């Protein structure tokens, strides 16, 4: 699956991933940077996308962290999706 990015990748990654539910801003920044990089090069694995061995290790460490389940990483993205599905005047 390929994501169409109509904005510059940094702006695209900012909104949905700014809502990641963490108190550590470094983790949110890492998620945003990873999303930005993947938007520029969709379908590639993480090691070729990272500029250094440290960045690869930090990204994998983030994904394995107990505070990083998908629901935390995707919280902002999911909220945007829910909001988009609620047209004014609509009901379920």
Beta strands, then each sheet from edge to edge (+ up, - down):
end
